[in-house]
Amino acid sequence: MTAIADSPPSLRAPQLGKSGTRILRGVIGAVALLVIMEAVSLLGIVPESLLPSASQVIAATASLLVDPVFLSDVGATIWAWAAGLSIAAAVGIGLGLVLGSFHIANEAASAAIEFLRPVPSVALIPLAILVLGQGAEMKIALTVYAALWPILFNTIYGVRDVDPIAKETARTFRLSQLGILTRVSLPSAAPFAATGIRISASIALIVTISAELLAGSAQGIGAYILRTSSGGGDTALVFGGTVIAGLLGVLVNMLLVGAERLVFRWKTDGVPL
């Protein structure tokens, strides 16, 4: 025991960090789910037409990754998602700076915000189709509406968290109110806004695909799933499209977490995201 404890670090067995442990547990959970799914299909507990085997889903997923028609649908979804999220970020951060800095403006807008915020974006699909049609404009509008709120509220909280002494110091240097917003409030609230964007990214992707699926759009992952599932289509391909949608969400979250840690390293050191 003493020899092991006193051995140099280079000779000790490597240990996984917290991130590695989470990834390993996630992989184990995914493999276990695939094994259960394969067993249920092989044993005939659920008809294969309703639940294909894991091997069929994996094969269908692999085929979709090289299918140009499906990849064009993925591109349409990503474009609508990115456009909606970008507009929501611009509006949410700008509006959050104003509402967080001016108490009168926040009180004036609070009634409208509290009325609109609880309305589910999916419930607005019929109205969006009526006004904007079934094209990309409809998906982008719904995505903006759904993604706006986390960014807006996180920015407001970030602005209110700014040190009052920093604002007073900026005033002693005769900075205008606009200068205080851009040079003091915005940098301090940026990590909060980035967290809001990361949360909204997943919401925006869900809403974009849901709008494509429920509104019968011509392009997108949701449109592909709808086309494939109609008329007794290939269930494995439907599952494959769903798996790729989930993987896309995981990839987006990983990229945003990495960007957040890189840009705001001074804020996130020692704090798991």
C-alpha positions as CSV (number, residue, x, y, z in Angstrom):
1,M,0.0,0.0,0.0
2,T,2.8,2.4,0.9
3,A,4.7,1.6,-2.3
4,I,1.6,2.4,-4.4
5,A,0.9,5.6,-2.5
6,D,4.5,6.8,-2.8
7,S,4.9,5.9,-6.4
8,P,5.6,8.9,-8.8
9,P,2.6,10.3,-10.7
10,S,4.0,9.0,-14.0
11,L,3.6,5.4,-12.8
12,R,0.1,5.7,-11.4
13,A,-2.9,4.6,-13.3
14,P,-4.5,7.4,-15.3
15,Q,-7.7,8.8,-13.9
16,L,-10.6,10.3,-15.7
17,G,-11.6,13.9,-15.0
18,K,-15.2,15.0,-14.4
19,S,-15.8,15.6,-18.1
20,G,-14.3,12.2,-19.0
21,T,-16.5,10.5,-16.4
22,R,-19.6,12.2,-17.7
23,I,-18.8,11.2,-21.3
24,L,-18.1,7.6,-20.3
25,R,-21.3,7.3,-18.4
26,G,-23.2,8.8,-21.4
27,V,-21.6,6.3,-23.8
28,I,-22.5,3.4,-21.4
29,G,-26.1,4.6,-21.2
30,A,-26.4,4.9,-25.0
31,V,-24.9,1.4,-25.5
32,A,-27.3,0.0,-22.9
33,L,-30.2,1.6,-24.6
34,L,-29.2,0.2,-28.0
35,V,-28.8,-3.3,-26.5
36,I,-32.3,-3.1,-24.9
37,M,-33.7,-1.8,-28.2
38,E,-32.1,-4.7,-30.1
39,A,-33.3,-7.3,-27.6
40,V,-36.9,-6.0,-27.6
41,S,-36.9,-6.2,-31.4
42,L,-35.4,-9.6,-31.7
43,L,-37.7,-11.1,-29.0
44,G,-40.7,-9.7,-30.8
45,I,-42.0,-7.9,-27.8
46,V,-42.8,-4.9,-30.0
47,P,-43.5,-5.3,-33.7
48,E,-40.6,-4.3,-36.0
49,S,-42.9,-2.0,-37.9
50,L,-43.3,0.1,-34.7
51,L,-39.8,-0.3,-33.2
52,P,-37.0,-1.3,-35.6
53,S,-33.9,-3.0,-34.2
54,A,-30.9,-0.9,-33.1
55,S,-28.9,-2.3,-36.0
56,Q,-31.5,-1.2,-38.5
57,V,-31.6,2.3,-37.0
58,I,-27.8,2.5,-37.1
59,A,-27.7,1.4,-40.7
60,A,-30.5,3.9,-41.6
61,T,-28.6,6.7,-39.8
62,A,-25.4,5.9,-41.7
63,S,-27.3,5.9,-45.0
64,L,-28.8,9.2,-44.3
65,L,-25.4,10.8,-43.6
66,V,-24.5,10.2,-47.3
67,D,-27.9,10.9,-48.7
68,P,-27.8,14.3,-50.6
69,V,-31.5,14.8,-50.4
70,F,-31.5,14.4,-46.6
71,L,-28.4,16.5,-46.3
72,S,-30.1,19.3,-48.1
73,D,-32.9,19.1,-45.6
74,V,-30.4,19.3,-42.8
75,G,-28.9,22.4,-44.4
76,A,-32.4,24.0,-44.6
77,T,-33.0,23.3,-40.9
78,I,-29.5,24.6,-39.9
79,W,-30.0,27.8,-41.9
80,A,-33.5,28.6,-40.4
81,W,-32.1,27.7,-36.9
82,A,-29.0,29.9,-37.3
83,A,-31.0,32.9,-38.7
84,G,-33.6,32.7,-36.0
85,L,-31.1,32.3,-33.2
86,S,-29.0,35.2,-34.5
87,I,-32.0,37.6,-34.7
88,A,-33.1,36.5,-31.2
89,A,-29.6,37.1,-29.8
90,A,-29.5,40.6,-31.4
91,V,-32.9,41.6,-30.1
92,G,-32.6,39.9,-26.7
93,I,-29.2,41.4,-25.9
94,G,-30.2,44.9,-27.0
95,L,-33.5,44.8,-25.3
96,G,-32.0,43.2,-22.2
97,L,-29.5,46.0,-21.9
98,V,-32.2,48.7,-22.0
99,L,-34.6,46.9,-19.7
100,G,-31.9,46.0,-17.2
101,S,-30.5,49.5,-17.1
102,F,-33.7,51.6,-17.0
103,H,-36.2,50.7,-14.3
104,I,-39.0,52.8,-16.0
105,A,-38.6,50.9,-19.3
106,N,-38.6,47.6,-17.5
107,E,-41.9,48.4,-15.7
108,A,-43.5,49.6,-18.9
109,A,-42.6,46.4,-20.8
110,S,-43.2,44.0,-18.0
111,A,-46.9,43.5,-18.7
112,A,-46.4,42.8,-22.4
113,I,-43.5,40.4,-21.6
114,E,-45.4,38.5,-19.0
115,F,-48.3,38.1,-21.3
116,L,-46.3,36.9,-24.3
117,R,-43.7,34.7,-22.5
118,P,-46.0,31.9,-21.4
119,V,-47.5,31.4,-24.9
120,P,-45.9,28.2,-26.5
121,S,-44.3,28.9,-29.8
122,V,-45.9,25.7,-31.2
123,A,-49.3,27.1,-30.5
124,L,-48.5,30.0,-32.8
125,I,-47.8,27.7,-35.8
126,P,-51.4,28.1,-37.3
127,L,-51.1,31.9,-37.0
128,A,-47.6,31.9,-38.4
129,I,-48.7,29.8,-41.4
130,L,-51.6,32.2,-42.0
131,V,-49.4,35.3,-42.0
132,L,-46.1,34.0,-43.3
133,G,-46.9,30.8,-45.2
134,Q,-45.1,27.5,-44.9
135,G,-41.6,28.7,-46.0
136,A,-38.5,29.6,-44.2
137,E,-39.9,32.9,-42.9
138,M,-42.4,31.0,-40.8
139,K,-39.8,28.8,-39.2
140,I,-37.5,31.7,-38.5
141,A,-40.2,33.8,-36.9
142,L,-41.2,31.0,-34.6
143,T,-37.6,30.3,-33.7
144,V,-37.0,34.0,-32.9
145,Y,-40.0,34.0,-30.6
146,A,-39.0,30.8,-28.8
147,A,-35.3,31.7,-28.5
148,L,-35.8,35.3,-27.4
149,W,-36.8,34.8,-23.8
150,P,-33.8,33.0,-22.3
151,I,-31.4,35.5,-23.9
152,L,-33.5,38.5,-22.8
153,F,-33.9,37.4,-19.2
154,N,-30.3,36.3,-18.8
155,T,-29.1,39.7,-20.2
156,I,-31.4,41.6,-17.8
157,Y,-30.0,39.6,-14.9
158,G,-26.5,40.2,-16.1
159,V,-27.0,44.0,-16.4
160,R,-28.5,44.1,-12.9
161,D,-25.5,42.2,-11.6
162,V,-23.0,44.9,-12.7
163,D,-21.1,46.4,-9.8
164,P,-22.6,49.9,-9.1
165,I,-19.1,51.1,-8.3
166,A,-18.0,50.4,-11.8
167,K,-20.9,52.5,-13.2
168,E,-20.1,55.3,-10.8
169,T,-16.5,55.2,-11.8
170,A,-17.5,55.4,-15.5
171,R,-19.6,58.4,-14.7
172,T,-16.7,60.2,-13.0
173,F,-14.9,59.8,-16.3
174,R,-17.8,61.5,-17.9
175,L,-19.0,58.6,-20.0
176,S,-22.4,59.0,-21.5
177,Q,-25.2,56.6,-20.7
178,L,-24.6,54.9,-24.1
179,G,-20.9,54.6,-23.2
180,I,-21.7,53.0,-19.8
181,L,-24.0,50.5,-21.6
182,T,-21.4,49.5,-24.2
183,R,-18.2,49.7,-22.1
184,V,-19.4,48.6,-18.6
185,S,-22.8,46.9,-18.7
186,L,-22.4,44.9,-21.9
187,P,-19.0,43.3,-21.0
188,S,-20.2,42.4,-17.5
189,A,-23.4,40.9,-18.8
190,A,-21.8,39.1,-21.7
191,P,-21.3,35.8,-19.9
192,F,-25.0,35.8,-18.8
193,A,-26.1,36.5,-22.4
194,A,-23.8,33.7,-23.7
195,T,-25.5,31.3,-21.3
196,G,-28.9,32.5,-22.5
197,I,-27.8,31.9,-26.1
198,R,-26.6,28.4,-25.3
199,I,-30.0,27.6,-23.7
200,S,-31.9,29.1,-26.6
201,A,-29.9,27.2,-29.2
202,S,-31.4,23.9,-28.1
203,I,-34.9,25.5,-27.9
204,A,-34.5,27.0,-31.3
205,L,-33.5,23.7,-32.9
206,I,-36.5,22.0,-31.3
207,V,-38.9,24.7,-32.5
208,T,-37.4,24.7,-36.0
209,I,-37.8,21.0,-36.5
210,S,-41.3,21.0,-34.8
211,A,-42.4,23.8,-37.2
212,E,-41.2,21.8,-40.2
213,L,-43.0,18.7,-39.0
214,L,-46.3,20.2,-37.9
215,A,-46.6,22.8,-40.7
216,G,-45.7,20.5,-43.5
217,S,-42.7,22.5,-44.8
218,A,-41.1,21.7,-48.1
219,Q,-37.6,21.3,-46.6
220,G,-35.9,20.5,-43.3
221,I,-35.4,17.5,-41.0
222,G,-38.9,17.7,-39.7
223,A,-40.2,17.8,-43.3
224,Y,-38.1,14.7,-44.1
225,I,-39.5,12.8,-41.1
226,L,-43.0,13.7,-42.1
227,R,-42.6,12.6,-45.7
228,T,-40.9,9.3,-44.7
229,S,-43.5,8.4,-42.0
230,S,-46.5,9.1,-44.2
231,G,-48.1,6.2,-46.0
232,G,-46.4,3.5,-44.0
233,G,-42.9,4.6,-44.8
234,D,-39.6,3.1,-43.5
235,T,-39.7,3.3,-39.7
236,A,-35.9,2.8,-39.5
237,L,-35.4,5.9,-41.6
238,V,-37.8,7.9,-39.4
239,F,-35.7,6.8,-36.3
240,G,-32.5,7.6,-38.2
241,G,-33.7,11.1,-39.0
242,T,-34.6,11.6,-35.3
243,V,-31.2,10.3,-34.2
244,I,-29.4,12.8,-36.5
245,A,-31.6,15.6,-35.1
246,G,-30.6,14.6,-31.6
247,L,-26.9,14.4,-32.6
248,L,-27.1,17.8,-34.1
249,G,-28.5,19.2,-30.9
250,V,-25.6,17.6,-28.9
251,L,-23.1,19.0,-31.4
252,V,-24.5,22.5,-31.2
253,N,-24.4,22.4,-27.4
254,M,-20.8,21.1,-27.3
255,L,-19.7,23.8,-29.7
256,L,-21.3,26.6,-27.7
257,V,-20.0,25.2,-24.4
258,G,-16.5,25.2,-25.9
259,A,-16.9,28.7,-27.2
260,E,-18.2,29.9,-23.9
261,R,-15.3,28.4,-22.0
262,L,-12.8,29.9,-24.5
263,V,-14.2,33.4,-24.6
264,F,-15.1,33.7,-20.9
265,R,-12.3,31.7,-19.4
266,W,-11.9,34.3,-16.7
267,K,-15.5,33.7,-15.7
268,T,-15.8,29.9,-16.0
269,D,-12.5,28.7,-14.6
270,G,-13.3,26.1,-12.0
271,V,-17.1,26.3,-12.7
272,P,-18.5,23.4,-14.8
273,L,-20.8,24.5,-17.6
